[in-house]
């Protein structure tokens, strides 16, 4: 008796979707902007180059680009999260500290953008 694994997989996946529903993944458009998309695109391009020519130089270039892209996304996400906490009233006691942190993060983001 020969059982087709793809048929079993498809039936199982369909049954789970029917019973649990399907949750669509969404990005947070409040902080994930065109600058983040461009950084990720550049990251993908560097990865393709690295995979074509596996040299120390291409690996290091890819790693540097990946670090820059991740740092940019993290800082943008953190700024948004800090703003959200402040607006919700969680950060009112230290509002000066939060505002100065936001300014320093925004300065780092602009510096990073110049590097990209």
C-alpha angles and dihedrals in degrees: 000000000000118000119197107226093203091057091051091047093048093048092048094048092047092049091051092048091050094049101037102024127227122281114209117219114233132188121226101255091188092077105009101087140157091284090059091047091052092049090052092047091052089047090054091048092051090049092053090050091049092051092050094049112026097199129142089246095053091046092051092046090052092047092051092049091048091051092050093048093047092047092050093050093045093050093048091048091048093051090052092047092049091050091048093051092048093050092048090056097251094115105038095111093061100031094139091054092047093049092049089048090051091051093050091048091049089051090052090049092053090048090050091048090056090053092052 
